[in-house]
Amino acid sequence: MVTLKSAAEIAAMREAGRVVARALAAVAAAARPGVRLIELDELAAAVIAEAGAKPSFLGYHPAWAPTPYPGVVCLSVNDQIVHGIPTRRALVEGDLLSIDCGAHVDGYHGDAAVTVPIGTIDDASAHLAATAEEALAAGIAAARPGNRIGDISRAIQQLVESHGYGLPAGMGGHGIGTAMHEEPDVPNTGRPGRGRPLVEGLVIAIEPMLMAGGGRRCATADDGWTIVTVDGSRAAHAEHTVAITADGPVILTVP
């Protein structure tokens, strides 16, 4: 069931979004060669706790996962698309790191992601990350009352495929509110004018995930959580929580 949010509820989600934005910024600034993923996870936990919020991901256990998620943030490196688990892996020069963070305040969640370079990266990786941000912006621009979910999906798909990148099958955005994942699904591929209408009060997470190697195929790693490219090509992920308002889309996960 889709739950529309009141102005007061959206304001509460905005507070959660600010916490998410601060945590993402802190982790992105600390991500450099030699730093271990678990250290970045600990930093995110500290930022969220200091704000009086709680992490959305830690202990989350969807039906498809073998175990509850063990981290505060998802940290996906290079060929890892999403859901990368924070381990003792140390980042190295040239890595591409996707950081996905969720937090909740007074029961309302925010969810956002960004892909950042570790030191100096090659031009291909930089272009991939930049295109993920462009695809997110295109999806957000289409999130207006009177449009439909398919208009968001098509805007993302058209931009991504114009650069020759792929979008992993079955992976996309979602509704969000008092639960981190709510209806409706927000696919990254689709047809304009199709799907659920976008109406005032709907709050969704829009999150394009790009694969440099193209296509739709992806796989799950042995940990049961991490989604990876099947060809070993790099991936990038960008996300914001967005409210549909009478004046257009409003991004909630910004400082």
Backbone torsions as a table, in degrees:
resi	resn	phi	psi	omega
1	MET	NA	135.0	177.9
2	VAL	-86.2	129.8	179.8
3	THR	-111.5	118.9	176.9
4	LEU	-82.8	144.3	-175.7
5	LYS	-102.3	142.9	174.8
6	SER	-77.3	171.3	177.0
7	ALA	-60.6	-37.4	179.3
8	ALA	-67.0	-39.3	178.8
9	GLU	-67.7	-39.7	177.1
10	ILE	-63.9	-37.0	176.9
11	ALA	-63.4	-38.7	177.1
12	ALA	-66.0	-39.3	177.9
13	MET	-68.2	-29.5	177.2
14	ARG	-64.3	-37.7	177.6
15	GLU	-64.3	-42.8	175.9
16	ALA	-62.4	-38.6	179.2
17	GLY	-63.0	-37.6	177.6
18	ARG	-63.4	-40.2	178.2
19	VAL	-63.5	-45.1	178.6
20	VAL	-59.0	-45.1	-179.4
21	ALA	-60.9	-41.3	179.5
22	ARG	-66.4	-41.6	179.2
23	ALA	-64.8	-43.6	178.1
24	LEU	-60.9	-44.2	-179.3
25	ALA	-62.8	-41.3	-179.4
26	ALA	-65.9	-43.8	-179.8
27	VAL	-66.9	-43.1	179.7
28	ALA	-60.7	-40.2	-179.2
29	ALA	-68.8	-30.3	-177.7
30	ALA	-88.1	-11.7	-175.3
31	ALA	-78.3	107.4	-178.5
32	ARG	-151.0	167.4	-178.9
33	PRO	-54.9	135.5	178.5
34	GLY	95.1	-18.0	179.8
35	VAL	-80.2	136.0	179.4
36	ARG	-86.5	148.5	-178.9
37	LEU	-59.4	-38.1	-179.0
38	ILE	-63.9	-30.1	177.6
39	GLU	-68.3	-37.5	177.1
40	LEU	-67.8	-36.7	177.8
41	ASP	-64.3	-41.9	178.3
42	GLU	-63.7	-37.5	177.5
43	LEU	-63.9	-46.1	178.8
44	ALA	-59.9	-41.6	179.2
45	ALA	-60.3	-40.8	-179.0
46	ALA	-66.8	-42.5	-179.9
47	VAL	-63.4	-44.2	-179.1
48	ILE	-65.4	-43.8	-179.6
49	ALA	-65.3	-40.3	-179.7
50	GLU	-61.4	-30.8	179.7
51	ALA	-82.2	-2.2	-178.8
52	GLY	77.6	18.0	179.6
53	ALA	-103.8	178.2	177.9
54	LYS	-129.5	146.3	179.7
55	PRO	-71.2	140.7	179.4
56	SER	-83.0	-28.9	-171.5
57	PHE	-86.5	-35.9	-173.6
58	LEU	-60.0	121.2	179.9
59	GLY	82.9	-1.6	179.7
60	TYR	-65.5	133.1	-174.2
61	HIS	-137.9	82.5	175.0
62	PRO	-69.1	162.8	-174.3
63	ALA	-60.6	-30.6	-175.1
64	TRP	-81.7	-14.1	-175.5
65	ALA	-89.5	140.8	-178.7
66	PRO	-72.1	-26.1	-177.4
67	THR	-143.7	160.9	173.2
68	PRO	-61.2	149.7	-180.0
69	TYR	-67.8	132.5	-171.9
70	PRO	-92.6	-0.3	-174.5
71	GLY	-121.7	172.1	176.7
72	VAL	-89.1	-36.4	175.5
73	VAL	-123.2	158.5	170.2
74	CYS	-94.4	128.4	-178.3
75	LEU	-124.5	105.7	-172.5
76	SER	-112.5	122.2	-172.6
77	VAL	-109.7	128.0	171.3
78	ASN	59.6	-99.8	-176.3
79	ASP	-84.7	-0.2	176.4
80	GLN	-83.8	122.8	-174.3
81	ILE	-81.5	-54.9	179.5
82	VAL	-151.1	167.5	173.2
83	HIS	67.5	20.1	176.7
84	GLY	-63.1	132.2	-176.6
85	ILE	-85.0	134.7	175.6
86	PRO	-66.6	117.2	-179.9
87	THR	-121.8	-168.5	176.1
88	ARG	-85.3	8.2	176.4
89	ARG	-57.9	132.2	177.4
90	ALA	-95.2	134.6	177.0
91	LEU	-69.8	149.9	178.3
92	VAL	-128.0	159.2	178.4
93	GLU	-52.1	130.3	177.1
94	GLY	95.1	-7.4	176.6
95	ASP	-66.5	157.3	172.9
96	LEU	-118.7	121.5	-172.8
97	LEU	-117.5	123.7	171.7
98	SER	-97.8	129.0	-178.8
99	ILE	-115.2	121.8	-179.4
100	ASP	-121.0	126.4	-174.5
101	CYS	-133.6	139.9	173.1
102	GLY	-132.7	144.2	176.5
103	ALA	-148.9	155.0	176.9
104	HIS	-130.2	144.8	179.5
105	VAL	-127.6	124.0	-179.1
106	ASP	52.2	35.8	174.5
107	GLY	87.7	0.5	-179.4
108	TYR	-112.9	134.4	-171.4
109	HIS	-100.0	154.0	167.1
110	GLY	-129.8	151.4	-173.7
111	ASP	-149.8	127.5	179.9
112	ALA	-155.1	162.1	-179.1
113	ALA	-148.7	154.5	177.5
114	VAL	-147.8	151.2	176.4
115	THR	-113.4	128.6	-173.2
116	VAL	-128.3	152.6	176.3
117	PRO	-81.5	149.3	172.4
118	ILE	-106.4	106.7	-172.9
119	GLY	66.9	-138.6	179.0
120	THR	-94.3	126.8	179.4
121	ILE	-113.1	163.4	-179.9
122	ASP	-73.3	162.5	-176.0
123	ASP	-61.6	-36.0	-178.7
124	ALA	-63.7	-42.2	179.2
125	SER	-68.0	-39.7	178.6
126	ALA	-62.5	-41.0	179.6
127	HIS	-67.0	-38.9	178.5
128	LEU	-61.0	-48.3	-179.9
129	ALA	-63.5	-41.8	179.6
130	ALA	-64.4	-37.2	179.8
131	THR	-68.7	-33.5	175.7
132	ALA	-60.7	-42.1	178.0
133	GLU	-66.2	-39.4	177.9
134	GLU	-64.2	-40.4	179.1
135	ALA	-65.4	-39.5	176.4
136	LEU	-61.6	-45.1	179.6
137	ALA	-62.0	-38.4	178.7
138	ALA	-65.6	-41.6	178.1
139	GLY	-64.5	-42.1	179.3
140	ILE	-63.9	-41.2	-179.7
141	ALA	-60.6	-29.1	-179.9
142	ALA	-85.3	-6.2	-175.6
143	ALA	-86.1	68.7	-176.5
144	ARG	-122.6	147.8	176.3
145	PRO	-54.9	136.6	-177.5
146	GLY	99.8	-25.4	172.1
147	ASN	-83.1	179.9	179.0
148	ARG	-128.0	167.5	178.6
149	ILE	-52.8	-40.7	-179.2
150	GLY	-59.6	-26.6	177.7
151	ASP	-69.7	-37.3	173.9
152	ILE	-64.6	-47.9	-177.9
153	SER	-58.4	-46.3	-177.3
154	ARG	-67.0	-38.5	179.3
155	ALA	-60.9	-42.4	178.6
156	ILE	-66.3	-50.8	-176.5
157	GLN	-59.5	-44.3	-176.9
158	GLN	-62.3	-43.8	-179.0
159	LEU	-68.0	-45.9	-177.3
160	VAL	-63.0	-47.7	-176.7
161	GLU	-70.1	-23.5	177.3
162	SER	-66.8	-19.8	177.1
163	HIS	-98.4	1.7	177.5
164	GLY	83.7	11.4	-179.5
165	TYR	-91.1	163.2	178.1
166	GLY	-106.2	163.2	177.7
167	LEU	-125.9	118.2	-174.2
168	PRO	-61.3	134.0	-178.6
169	ALA	-62.2	137.8	175.0
170	GLY	78.6	0.7	-178.5
171	MET	-109.1	132.9	-179.4
172	GLY	-173.6	-165.4	-178.4
173	GLY	-87.6	-170.3	-170.3
174	HIS	-166.4	161.7	169.0
175	GLY	-68.9	159.6	-177.8
176	ILE	-153.9	149.0	-179.5
177	GLY	-179.4	-114.2	176.1
178	THR	-76.1	-12.6	168.5
179	ALA	-118.5	149.7	-179.4
180	MET	-66.8	-38.5	177.7
181	HIS	-118.2	115.8	178.0
182	GLU	-127.1	170.9	169.5
183	GLU	-73.2	150.1	6.1
184	PRO	-95.8	163.5	167.0
185	ASP	-68.8	147.7	178.2
186	VAL	-126.0	84.0	-176.5
187	PRO	-64.5	157.9	176.8
188	ASN	-93.4	1.2	172.8
189	THR	-133.7	146.1	-179.9
190	GLY	171.6	-174.4	-178.2
191	ARG	-114.9	137.2	179.6
192	PRO	-62.8	147.3	177.8
193	GLY	78.8	5.1	-179.2
194	ARG	-113.8	161.6	175.7
195	GLY	89.4	-176.1	-175.2
196	ARG	-64.3	137.8	176.1
197	PRO	-64.8	146.2	175.0
198	LEU	-89.9	117.8	-176.4
199	VAL	-125.5	158.6	179.5
200	GLU	-58.0	132.2	-179.6
201	GLY	101.0	-12.3	175.6
202	LEU	-76.6	133.9	177.0
203	VAL	-123.4	127.5	-174.6
204	ILE	-135.5	154.7	169.7
205	ALA	-100.2	121.5	178.3
206	ILE	-103.7	125.4	-173.2
207	GLU	-149.6	87.3	172.7
208	PRO	-66.4	140.1	176.8
209	MET	-126.6	121.2	-172.7
210	LEU	-111.4	142.2	175.3
211	MET	-118.0	123.9	-176.3
212	ALA	-61.5	-29.9	-176.6
213	GLY	-79.1	-4.5	179.8
214	GLY	80.8	-177.5	176.8
215	GLY	77.7	-166.2	-176.6
216	ARG	-123.4	-14.2	-171.0
217	ARG	-75.0	135.0	173.7
218	CYS	-142.6	174.1	-177.0
219	ALA	-145.4	162.4	177.0
220	THR	-102.0	130.7	-179.9
221	ALA	-70.8	171.9	-176.4
222	ASP	-62.8	-21.8	-179.8
223	ASP	-73.7	-7.2	177.9
224	GLY	81.0	-2.2	-177.8
225	TRP	-119.9	-50.1	-170.5
226	THR	-70.2	127.9	176.3
227	ILE	-97.4	129.3	-174.6
228	VAL	-126.3	160.2	172.6
229	THR	-74.6	145.4	-177.8
230	VAL	-79.3	-21.3	-177.6
231	ASP	-99.6	2.9	-179.6
232	GLY	78.9	4.2	178.6
233	SER	-73.3	162.1	-177.2
234	ARG	-77.1	160.0	-179.4
235	ALA	-132.1	160.9	176.8
236	ALA	-143.6	152.4	-173.4
237	HIS	-142.2	133.7	175.1
238	ALA	-138.5	143.7	-173.9
239	GLU	-156.1	146.2	168.0
240	HIS	-141.5	152.6	168.0
241	THR	-90.0	129.2	-170.0
242	VAL	-130.9	132.1	174.9
243	ALA	-98.5	136.1	174.1
244	ILE	-88.2	120.1	-179.3
245	THR	-125.2	170.1	179.2
246	ALA	-61.1	-26.4	-179.3
247	ASP	-93.1	3.4	-179.5
248	GLY	114.5	-170.5	-178.0
249	PRO	-72.9	140.7	176.6
250	VAL	-124.3	121.5	178.9
251	ILE	-78.6	124.9	-178.4
252	LEU	-93.5	-21.4	-174.9
253	THR	-99.7	57.0	174.1
254	VAL	-129.3	159.0	-178.1
255	PRO	-57.4	NA	NA
